[in-house]
Amino acid sequence: MASSTSDGSVHDGEIRLWREEDWWIATDVETGVTTQGDSRGAALDNLDEAVALHNGDTGREPTDAELRNLGIDPAENTTGDRDPPDVLE
């Protein structure tokens, strides 16, 4: 594998990206987390999410605009004081 430095040392935040057949593979060198995607952008987006999860970042609530982009009406997406029906106790 090619190195990003002449002496092979790792840089903070170093990412390696390569193609294998129809997939792009992205690795965060520091954590060892590796993902894939059908494009460079998809592989890097997947890596961002996987590294965040690896580091314990459980994410954030989606914005109303993000919900609408997914075809969900935020006004109808409420459970009040109850747990959503798909949450196991």
Gaussian input, Z-matrix of N, CA and C with variables (Angstrom, degrees):
# hf/3-21g

backbone

0 1
 N
 C     1     B1
 C     2     B2     1     A1
 N     3     B3     2     A2     1     D1
 C     4     B4     3     A3     2     D2
 C     5     B5     4     A4     3     D3
 N     6     B6     5     A5     4     D4
 C     7     B7     6     A6     5     D5
 C     8     B8     7     A7     6     D6
 N     9     B9     8     A8     7     D7
 C    10    B10     9     A9     8     D8
 C    11    B11    10    A10     9     D9
 N    12    B12    11    A11    10    D10
 C    13    B13    12    A12    11    D11
 C    14    B14    13    A13    12    D12
 N    15    B15    14    A14    13    D13
 C    16    B16    15    A15    14    D14
 C    17    B17    16    A16    15    D15
 N    18    B18    17    A17    16    D16
 C    19    B19    18    A18    17    D17
 C    20    B20    19    A19    18    D18
 N    21    B21    20    A20    19    D19
 C    22    B22    21    A21    20    D20
 C    23    B23    22    A22    21    D21
 N    24    B24    23    A23    22    D22
 C    25    B25    24    A24    23    D23
 C    26    B26    25    A25    24    D24
 N    27    B27    26    A26    25    D25
 C    28    B28    27    A27    26    D26
 C    29    B29    28    A28    27    D27
 N    30    B30    29    A29    28    D28
 C    31    B31    30    A30    29    D29
 C    32    B32    31    A31    30    D30
 N    33    B33    32    A32    31    D31
 C    34    B34    33    A33    32    D32
 C    35    B35    34    A34    33    D33
 N    36    B36    35    A35    34    D34
 C    37    B37    36    A36    35    D35
 C    38    B38    37    A37    36    D36
 N    39    B39    38    A38    37    D37
 C    40    B40    39    A39    38    D38
 C    41    B41    40    A40    39    D39
 N    42    B42    41    A41    40    D40
 C    43    B43    42    A42    41    D41
 C    44    B44    43    A43    42    D42
 N    45    B45    44    A44    43    D43
 C    46    B46    45    A45    44    D44
 C    47    B47    46    A46    45    D45
 N    48    B48    47    A47    46    D46
 C    49    B49    48    A48    47    D47
 C    50    B50    49    A49    48    D48
 N    51    B51    50    A50    49    D49
 C    52    B52    51    A51    50    D50
 C    53    B53    52    A52    51    D51
 N    54    B54    53    A53    52    D52
 C    55    B55    54    A54    53    D53
 C    56    B56    55    A55    54    D54
 N    57    B57    56    A56    55    D55
 C    58    B58    57    A57    56    D56
 C    59    B59    58    A58    57    D57
 N    60    B60    59    A59    58    D58
 C    61    B61    60    A60    59    D59
 C    62    B62    61    A61    60    D60
 N    63    B63    62    A62    61    D61
 C    64    B64    63    A63    62    D62
 C    65    B65    64    A64    63    D63
 N    66    B66    65    A65    64    D64
 C    67    B67    66    A66    65    D65
 C    68    B68    67    A67    66    D66
 N    69    B69    68    A68    67    D67
 C    70    B70    69    A69    68    D68
 C    71    B71    70    A70    69    D69
 N    72    B72    71    A71    70    D70
 C    73    B73    72    A72    71    D71
 C    74    B74    73    A73    72    D72
 N    75    B75    74    A74    73    D73
 C    76    B76    75    A75    74    D74
 C    77    B77    76    A76    75    D75
 N    78    B78    77    A77    76    D76
 C    79    B79    78    A78    77    D77
 C    80    B80    79    A79    78    D78
 N    81    B81    80    A80    79    D79
 C    82    B82    81    A81    80    D80
 C    83    B83    82    A82    81    D81
 N    84    B84    83    A83    82    D82
 C    85    B85    84    A84    83    D83
 C    86    B86    85    A85    84    D84
 N    87    B87    86    A86    85    D85
 C    88    B88    87    A87    86    D86
 C    89    B89    88    A88    87    D87
 N    90    B90    89    A89    88    D88
 C    91    B91    90    A90    89    D89
 C    92    B92    91    A91    90    D90
 N    93    B93    92    A92    91    D91
 C    94    B94    93    A93    92    D92
 C    95    B95    94    A94    93    D93
 N    96    B96    95    A95    94    D94
 C    97    B97    96    A96    95    D95
 C    98    B98    97    A97    96    D96
 N    99    B99    98    A98    97    D97
 C   100   B100    99    A99    98    D98
 C   101   B101   100   A100    99    D99
 N   102   B102   101   A101   100   D100
 C   103   B103   102   A102   101   D101
 C   104   B104   103   A103   102   D102
 N   105   B105   104   A104   103   D103
 C   106   B106   105   A105   104   D104
 C   107   B107   106   A106   105   D105
 N   108   B108   107   A107   106   D106
 C   109   B109   108   A108   107   D107
 C   110   B110   109   A109   108   D108
 N   111   B111   110   A110   109   D109
 C   112   B112   111   A111   110   D110
 C   113   B113   112   A112   111   D111
 N   114   B114   113   A113   112   D112
 C   115   B115   114   A114   113   D113
 C   116   B116   115   A115   114   D114
 N   117   B117   116   A116   115   D115
 C   118   B118   117   A117   116   D116
 C   119   B119   118   A118   117   D117
 N   120   B120   119   A119   118   D118
 C   121   B121   120   A120   119   D119
 C   122   B122   121   A121   120   D120
 N   123   B123   122   A122   121   D121
 C   124   B124   123   A123   122   D122
 C   125   B125   124   A124   123   D123
 N   126   B126   125   A125   124   D124
 C   127   B127   126   A126   125   D125
 C   128   B128   127   A127   126   D126
 N   129   B129   128   A128   127   D127
 C   130   B130   129   A129   128   D128
 C   131   B131   130   A130   129   D129
 N   132   B132   131   A131   130   D130
 C   133   B133   132   A132   131   D131
 C   134   B134   133   A133   132   D132
 N   135   B135   134   A134   133   D133
 C   136   B136   135   A135   134   D134
 C   137   B137   136   A136   135   D135
 N   138   B138   137   A137   136   D136
 C   139   B139   138   A138   137   D137
 C   140   B140   139   A139   138   D138
 N   141   B141   140   A140   139   D139
 C   142   B142   141   A141   140   D140
 C   143   B143   142   A142   141   D141
 N   144   B144   143   A143   142   D142
 C   145   B145   144   A144   143   D143
 C   146   B146   145   A145   144   D144
 N   147   B147   146   A146   145   D145
 C   148   B148   147   A147   146   D146
 C   149   B149   148   A148   147   D147
 N   150   B150   149   A149   148   D148
 C   151   B151   150   A150   149   D149
 C   152   B152   151   A151   150   D150
 N   153   B153   152   A152   151   D151
 C   154   B154   153   A153   152   D152
 C   155   B155   154   A154   153   D153
 N   156   B156   155   A155   154   D154
 C   157   B157   156   A156   155   D155
 C   158   B158   157   A157   156   D156
 N   159   B159   158   A158   157   D157
 C   160   B160   159   A159   158   D158
 C   161   B161   160   A160   159   D159
 N   162   B162   161   A161   160   D160
 C   163   B163   162   A162   161   D161
 C   164   B164   163   A163   162   D162
 N   165   B165   164   A164   163   D163
 C   166   B166   165   A165   164   D164
 C   167   B167   166   A166   165   D165
 N   168   B168   167   A167   166   D166
 C   169   B169   168   A168   167   D167
 C   170   B170   169   A169   168   D168
 N   171   B171   170   A170   169   D169
 C   172   B172   171   A171   170   D170
 C   173   B173   172   A172   171   D171
 N   174   B174   173   A173   172   D172
 C   175   B175   174   A174   173   D173
 C   176   B176   175   A175   174   D174
 N   177   B177   176   A176   175   D175
 C   178   B178   177   A177   176   D176
 C   179   B179   178   A178   177   D177
 N   180   B180   179   A179   178   D178
 C   181   B181   180   A180   179   D179
 C   182   B182   181   A181   180   D180
 N   183   B183   182   A182   181   D181
 C   184   B184   183   A183   182   D182
 C   185   B185   184   A184   183   D183
 N   186   B186   185   A185   184   D184
 C   187   B187   186   A186   185   D185
 C   188   B188   187   A187   186   D186
 N   189   B189   188   A188   187   D187
 C   190   B190   189   A189   188   D188
 C   191   B191   190   A190   189   D189
 N   192   B192   191   A191   190   D190
 C   193   B193   192   A192   191   D191
 C   194   B194   193   A193   192   D192
 N   195   B195   194   A194   193   D193
 C   196   B196   195   A195   194   D194
 C   197   B197   196   A196   195   D195
 N   198   B198   197   A197   196   D196
 C   199   B199   198   A198   197   D197
 C   200   B200   199   A199   198   D198
 N   201   B201   200   A200   199   D199
 C   202   B202   201   A201   200   D200
 C   203   B203   202   A202   201   D201
 N   204   B204   203   A203   202   D202
 C   205   B205   204   A204   203   D203
 C   206   B206   205   A205   204   D204
 N   207   B207   206   A206   205   D205
 C   208   B208   207   A207   206   D206
 C   209   B209   208   A208   207   D207
 N   210   B210   209   A209   208   D208
 C   211   B211   210   A210   209   D209
 C   212   B212   211   A211   210   D210
 N   213   B213   212   A212   211   D211
 C   214   B214   213   A213   212   D212
 C   215   B215   214   A214   213   D213
 N   216   B216   215   A215   214   D214
 C   217   B217   216   A216   215   D215
 C   218   B218   217   A217   216   D216
 N   219   B219   218   A218   217   D217
 C   220   B220   219   A219   218   D218
 C   221   B221   220   A220   219   D219
 N   222   B222   221   A221   220   D220
 C   223   B223   222   A222   221   D221
 C   224   B224   223   A223   222   D222
 N   225   B225   224   A224   223   D223
 C   226   B226   225   A225   224   D224
 C   227   B227   226   A226   225   D225
 N   228   B228   227   A227   226   D226
 C   229   B229   228   A228   227   D227
 C   230   B230   229   A229   228   D228
 N   231   B231   230   A230   229   D229
 C   232   B232   231   A231   230   D230
 C   233   B233   232   A232   231   D231
 N   234   B234   233   A233   232   D232
 C   235   B235   234   A234   233   D233
 C   236   B236   235   A235   234   D234
 N   237   B237   236   A236   235   D235
 C   238   B238   237   A237   236   D236
 C   239   B239   238   A238   237   D237
 N   240   B240   239   A239   238   D238
 C   241   B241   240   A240   239   D239
 C   242   B242   241   A241   240   D240
 N   243   B243   242   A242   241   D241
 C   244   B244   243   A243   242   D242
 C   245   B245   244   A244   243   D243
 N   246   B246   245   A245   244   D244
 C   247   B247   246   A246   245   D245
 C   248   B248   247   A247   246   D246
 N   249   B249   248   A248   247   D247
 C   250   B250   249   A249   248   D248
 C   251   B251   250   A250   249   D249
 N   252   B252   251   A251   250   D250
 C   253   B253   252   A252   251   D251
 C   254   B254   253   A253   252   D252
 N   255   B255   254   A254   253   D253
 C   256   B256   255   A255   254   D254
 C   257   B257   256   A256   255   D255
 N   258   B258   257   A257   256   D256
 C   259   B259   258   A258   257   D257
 C   260   B260   259   A259   258   D258
 N   261   B261   260   A260   259   D259
 C   262   B262   261   A261   260   D260
 C   263   B263   262   A262   261   D261
 N   264   B264   263   A263   262   D262
 C   265   B265   264   A264   263   D263
 C   266   B266   265   A265   264   D264

   B1=1.4511
   B2=1.5198
   B3=1.2778
   B4=1.4578
   B5=1.5138
   B6=1.2968
   B7=1.4600
   B8=1.5154
   B9=1.3267
   B10=1.4599
   B11=1.5242
   B12=1.3129
   B13=1.4641
   B14=1.5168
   B15=1.3114
   B16=1.4589
   B17=1.5194
   B18=1.3364
   B19=1.4631
   B20=1.5293
   B21=1.3461
   B22=1.4503
   B23=1.5184
   B24=1.3245
   B25=1.4615
   B26=1.5240
   B27=1.3287
   B28=1.4648
   B29=1.5188
   B30=1.3191
   B31=1.4645
   B32=1.5161
   B33=1.3259
   B34=1.4616
   B35=1.5215
   B36=1.3357
   B37=1.4518
   B38=1.5144
   B39=1.3298
   B40=1.4635
   B41=1.5248
   B42=1.3297
   B43=1.4555
   B44=1.5247
   B45=1.3121
   B46=1.4614
   B47=1.5215
   B48=1.3188
   B49=1.4566
   B50=1.5205
   B51=1.3229
   B52=1.4551
   B53=1.5261
   B54=1.3220
   B55=1.4625
   B56=1.5235
   B57=1.3257
   B58=1.4654
   B59=1.5219
   B60=1.3316
   B61=1.4552
   B62=1.5282
   B63=1.3447
   B64=1.4652
   B65=1.5254
   B66=1.3230
   B67=1.4632
   B68=1.5171
   B69=1.3341
   B70=1.4501
   B71=1.5192
   B72=1.3185
   B73=1.4502
   B74=1.5260
   B75=1.3316
   B76=1.4689
   B77=1.5171
   B78=1.3346
   B79=1.4605
   B80=1.5166
   B81=1.3245
   B82=1.4636
   B83=1.5238
   B84=1.3216
   B85=1.4622
   B86=1.5235
   B87=1.3125
   B88=1.4706
   B89=1.5242
   B90=1.3392
   B91=1.4644
   B92=1.5247
   B93=1.3230
   B94=1.4553
   B95=1.5124
   B96=1.3360
   B97=1.4695
   B98=1.5282
   B99=1.3322
   B100=1.4626
   B101=1.5220
   B102=1.3332
   B103=1.4626
   B104=1.5165
   B105=1.3200
   B106=1.4524
   B107=1.5155
   B108=1.3140
   B109=1.4572
   B110=1.5063
   B111=1.3204
   B112=1.4588
   B113=1.5286
   B114=1.3346
   B115=1.4592
   B116=1.5255
   B117=1.3248
   B118=1.4672
   B119=1.5247
   B120=1.3216
   B121=1.4615
   B122=1.5160
   B123=1.3398
   B124=1.4660
   B125=1.5224
   B126=1.3260
   B127=1.4670
   B128=1.5196
   B129=1.3286
   B130=1.4663
   B131=1.5287
   B132=1.3334
   B133=1.4688
   B134=1.5227
   B135=1.3365
   B136=1.4605
   B137=1.5200
   B138=1.3385
   B139=1.4643
   B140=1.5219
   B141=1.3210
   B142=1.4712
   B143=1.5247
   B144=1.3203
   B145=1.4632
   B146=1.5323
   B147=1.3253
   B148=1.4671
   B149=1.5270
   B150=1.3264
   B151=1.4677
   B152=1.5287
   B153=1.3264
   B154=1.4667
   B155=1.5243
   B156=1.3175
   B157=1.4625
   B158=1.5229
   B159=1.3188
   B160=1.4626
   B161=1.5359
   B162=1.3143
   B163=1.4672
   B164=1.5274
   B165=1.3332
   B166=1.4560
   B167=1.5092
   B168=1.3285
   B169=1.4650
   B170=1.5203
   B171=1.3272
   B172=1.4632
   B173=1.5195
   B174=1.2976
   B175=1.4561
   B176=1.5101
   B177=1.3062
   B178=1.4555
   B179=1.5097
   B180=1.3166
   B181=1.4565
   B182=1.5296
   B183=1.3250
   B184=1.4606
   B185=1.5264
   B186=1.3122
   B187=1.4623
   B188=1.5309
   B189=1.3396
   B190=1.4587
   B191=1.5305
   B192=1.3372
   B193=1.4675
   B194=1.5279
   B195=1.3337
   B196=1.4620
   B197=1.5301
   B198=1.3225
   B199=1.4584
   B200=1.5247
   B201=1.3263
   B202=1.4692
   B203=1.5260
   B204=1.3503
   B205=1.4669
   B206=1.5270
   B207=1.3274
   B208=1.4558
   B209=1.5262
   B210=1.3390
   B211=1.4598
   B212=1.5204
   B213=1.3270
   B214=1.4703
   B215=1.5228
   B216=1.3210
   B217=1.4610
   B218=1.5239
   B219=1.3380
   B220=1.4618
   B221=1.5311
   B222=1.3393
   B223=1.4672
   B224=1.5253
   B225=1.3257
   B226=1.4597
   B227=1.5273
   B228=1.3083
   B229=1.4620
   B230=1.5278
   B231=1.3375
   B232=1.4609
   B233=1.5175
   B234=1.3124
   B235=1.4636
   B236=1.5203
   B237=1.3275
   B238=1.4646
   B239=1.5146
   B240=1.3237
   B241=1.4557
   B242=1.5240
   B243=1.3262
   B244=1.4561
   B245=1.5248
   B246=1.3360
   B247=1.4476
   B248=1.5187
   B249=1.3347
   B250=1.4629
   B251=1.5225
   B252=1.3252
   B253=1.4654
   B254=1.5269
   B255=1.3341
   B256=1.4666
   B257=1.5294
   B258=1.3410
   B259=1.4687
   B260=1.5262
   B261=1.3200
   B262=1.4581
   B263=1.5197
   B264=1.3100
   B265=1.4584
   B266=1.4987
   A1=108.38
   A2=116.32
   A3=121.55
   A4=110.25
   A5=115.65
   A6=120.86
   A7=109.26
   A8=115.74
   A9=119.37
   A10=111.68
   A11=116.92
   A12=120.52
   A13=109.08
   A14=116.22
   A15=119.47
   A16=112.51
   A17=117.59
   A18=119.58
   A19=112.75
   A20=118.55
   A21=121.92
   A22=114.33
   A23=118.84
   A24=120.58
   A25=111.06
   A26=114.83
   A27=121.57
   A28=109.55
   A29=116.18
   A30=122.24
   A31=109.25
   A32=117.94
   A33=120.59
   A34=108.70
   A35=116.02
   A36=120.60
   A37=114.48
   A38=117.88
   A39=120.30
   A40=111.13
   A41=114.75
   A42=122.61
   A43=107.87
   A44=116.04
   A45=120.91
   A46=107.98
   A47=115.33
   A48=121.80
   A49=108.28
   A50=116.79
   A51=120.31
   A52=109.70
   A53=115.16
   A54=121.13
   A55=110.03
   A56=115.49
   A57=122.61
   A58=107.17
   A59=115.73
   A60=122.66
   A61=109.96
   A62=119.15
   A63=121.19
   A64=113.23
   A65=118.56
   A66=121.51
   A67=111.76
   A68=115.61
   A69=122.25
   A70=107.00
   A71=117.29
   A72=123.86
   A73=107.80
   A74=116.42
   A75=121.72
   A76=108.40
   A77=116.11
   A78=122.11
   A79=109.70
   A80=115.37
   A81=121.72
   A82=105.35
   A83=116.73
   A84=121.41
   A85=111.81
   A86=117.95
   A87=121.31
   A88=112.12
   A89=117.76
   A90=120.87
   A91=112.60
   A92=117.07
   A93=120.73
   A94=113.41
   A95=117.41
   A96=121.37
   A97=108.73
   A98=115.33
   A99=121.64
   A100=109.40
   A101=115.85
   A102=121.67
   A103=108.70
   A104=115.06
   A105=120.67
   A106=109.45
   A107=115.52
   A108=121.74
   A109=109.49
   A110=116.43
   A111=119.53
   A112=112.84
   A113=115.87
   A114=121.59
   A115=107.53
   A116=115.85
   A117=119.04
   A118=110.42
   A119=115.51
   A120=120.33
   A121=112.70
   A122=115.94
   A123=120.07
   A124=110.68
   A125=117.28
   A126=120.39
   A127=110.77
   A128=116.98
   A129=120.33
   A130=111.66
   A131=117.55
   A132=120.48
   A133=110.58
   A134=116.20
   A135=120.49
   A136=111.05
   A137=116.57
   A138=120.33
   A139=110.75
   A140=117.64
   A141=120.47
   A142=110.57
   A143=116.29
   A144=120.50
   A145=111.43
   A146=116.71
   A147=120.50
   A148=111.56
   A149=117.75
   A150=120.57
   A151=109.81
   A152=117.31
   A153=120.25
   A154=110.26
   A155=117.49
   A156=120.83
   A157=110.92
   A158=116.47
   A159=121.54
   A160=110.49
   A161=115.72
   A162=121.00
   A163=113.02
   A164=117.17
   A165=120.87
   A166=115.26
   A167=117.31
   A168=120.73
   A169=107.54
   A170=116.25
   A171=119.87
   A172=112.78
   A173=116.97
   A174=119.39
   A175=113.50
   A176=114.50
   A177=122.27
   A178=108.83
   A179=115.45
   A180=120.62
   A181=108.55
   A182=118.33
   A183=119.91
   A184=110.49
   A185=115.31
   A186=120.10
   A187=108.75
   A188=116.11
   A189=120.37
   A190=110.78
   A191=116.48
   A192=119.90
   A193=110.60
   A194=117.69
   A195=120.56
   A196=110.96
   A197=116.94
   A198=120.32
   A199=110.85
   A200=116.94
   A201=120.41
   A202=110.97
   A203=117.27
   A204=121.02
   A205=111.80
   A206=116.91
   A207=122.18
   A208=112.28
   A209=115.83
   A210=120.27
   A211=113.73
   A212=117.29
   A213=122.23
   A214=108.53
   A215=116.82
   A216=121.36
   A217=108.07
   A218=119.05
   A219=121.15
   A220=113.40
   A221=116.96
   A222=120.02
   A223=111.59
   A224=117.00
   A225=120.79
   A226=112.48
   A227=117.28
   A228=122.52
   A229=109.84
   A230=116.28
   A231=119.93
   A232=109.90
   A233=115.22
   A234=120.82
   A235=111.11
   A236=117.16
   A237=119.54
   A238=110.81
   A239=116.63
   A240=121.01
   A241=112.83
   A242=117.25
   A243=119.29
   A244=111.04
   A245=115.45
   A246=119.98
   A247=109.14
   A248=117.10
   A249=118.66
   A250=109.53
   A251=117.68
   A252=121.04
   A253=113.70
   A254=118.12
   A255=119.40
   A256=113.05
   A257=117.13
   A258=120.99
   A259=108.61
   A260=114.94
   A261=119.89
   A262=109.88
   A263=115.41
   A264=118.91
   A265=111.00
   D1=139.83
   D2=177.84
   D3=-71.83
   D4=150.22
   D5=178.62
   D6=-109.58
   D7=153.59
   D8=-179.44
   D9=-85.23
   D10=-7.81
   D11=178.27
   D12=-130.22
   D13=156.69
   D14=-177.44
   D15=-67.23
   D16=-28.48
   D17=-179.40
   D18=-98.50
   D19=2.19
   D20=176.42
   D21=79.65
   D22=5.91
   D23=-179.35
   D24=-72.66
   D25=157.45
   D26=-178.28
   D27=-95.03
   D28=137.24
   D29=174.64
   D30=-96.83
   D31=149.89
   D32=173.35
   D33=-59.15
   D34=132.68
   D35=177.91
   D36=75.78
   D37=14.20
   D38=-178.03
   D39=-70.63
   D40=134.44
   D41=177.61
   D42=-124.69
   D43=137.47
   D44=175.14
   D45=-113.10
   D46=136.31
   D47=-174.95
   D48=-134.07
   D49=128.33
   D50=178.12
   D51=-149.08
   D52=168.63
   D53=-177.99
   D54=-110.78
   D55=134.94
   D56=172.73
   D57=-128.83
   D58=111.57
   D59=-176.17
   D60=52.43
   D61=-117.85
   D62=-176.65
   D63=-93.08
   D64=5.81
   D65=-174.74
   D66=-117.57
   D67=146.33
   D68=168.91
   D69=-97.85
   D70=134.44
   D71=-179.17
   D72=-113.19
   D73=132.83
   D74=179.67
   D75=-127.30
   D76=132.25
   D77=179.36
   D78=-126.70
   D79=131.91
   D80=169.87
   D81=-86.47
   D82=111.80
   D83=-171.73
   D84=-62.37
   D85=-41.39
   D86=-176.27
   D87=-63.17
   D88=-44.66
   D89=-176.05
   D90=-93.28
   D91=-21.21
   D92=-175.58
   D93=81.52
   D94=1.70
   D95=178.79
   D96=-68.05
   D97=132.30
   D98=-178.69
   D99=-129.71
   D100=138.19
   D101=176.81
   D102=-136.01
   D103=176.90
   D104=177.13
   D105=-140.19
   D106=165.60
   D107=175.80
   D108=-161.83
   D109=164.26
   D110=-179.08
   D111=-82.29
   D112=-1.65
   D113=173.47
   D114=-144.71
   D115=166.72
   D116=177.83
   D117=-60.20
   D118=-45.88
   D119=-179.08
   D120=-60.95
   D121=-41.98
   D122=179.64
   D123=-65.06
   D124=-41.82
   D125=178.92
   D126=-62.69
   D127=-41.54
   D128=179.87
   D129=-70.58
   D130=-39.00
   D131=175.75
   D132=-61.51
   D133=-43.95
   D134=178.50
   D135=-63.43
   D136=-37.80
   D137=178.88
   D138=-65.47
   D139=-42.61
   D140=177.65
   D141=-55.84
   D142=-46.91
   D143=-178.98
   D144=-66.10
   D145=-43.05
   D146=-177.90
   D147=-66.78
   D148=-39.78
   D149=178.89
   D150=-67.36
   D151=-39.79
   D152=177.39
   D153=-60.30
   D154=-44.64
   D155=177.95
   D156=-64.58
   D157=-41.05
   D158=178.33
   D159=-59.45
   D160=-37.09
   D161=-178.34
   D162=-86.18
   D163=4.87
   D164=175.89
   D165=88.51
   D166=9.52
   D167=176.64
   D168=-83.36
   D169=107.93
   D170=-176.54
   D171=-85.44
   D172=4.74
   D173=174.17
   D174=99.04
   D175=-164.04
   D176=-177.59
   D177=-141.48
   D178=164.93
   D179=175.03
   D180=-69.38
   D181=139.65
   D182=178.03
   D183=-68.86
   D184=150.33
   D185=176.43
   D186=-76.43
   D187=163.16
   D188=176.93
   D189=-58.76
   D190=-39.04
   D191=179.90
   D192=-64.49
   D193=-40.43
   D194=178.06
   D195=-64.32
   D196=-40.21
   D197=177.16
   D198=-62.82
   D199=-44.85
   D200=179.47
   D201=-61.28
   D202=-39.37
   D203=178.22
   D204=-62.16
   D205=-24.31
   D206=178.15
   D207=-92.15
   D208=2.69
   D209=179.77
   D210=82.20
   D211=21.87
   D212=-179.47
   D213=-109.96
   D214=128.79
   D215=176.60
   D216=-84.27
   D217=113.09
   D218=-177.53
   D219=-56.66
   D220=-32.44
   D221=-179.26
   D222=-67.55
   D223=-27.66
   D224=-179.75
   D225=-96.73
   D226=1.98
   D227=-176.12
   D228=-103.89
   D229=59.44
   D230=-179.29
   D231=-128.02
   D232=153.63
   D233=176.86
   D234=-125.23
   D235=0.85
   D236=-178.61
   D237=62.85
   D238=-133.06
   D239=-179.52
   D240=-90.43
   D241=1.95
   D242=-178.84
   D243=-96.85
   D244=159.03
   D245=173.99
   D246=-74.71
   D247=149.17
   D248=175.06
   D249=-58.74
   D250=151.57
   D251=-176.10
   D252=-64.33
   D253=-18.99
   D254=-177.96
   D255=-93.01
   D256=6.56
   D257=179.56
   D258=-95.45
   D259=123.48
   D260=178.77
   D261=-81.55
   D262=145.15
   D263=178.71
   D264=-94.43

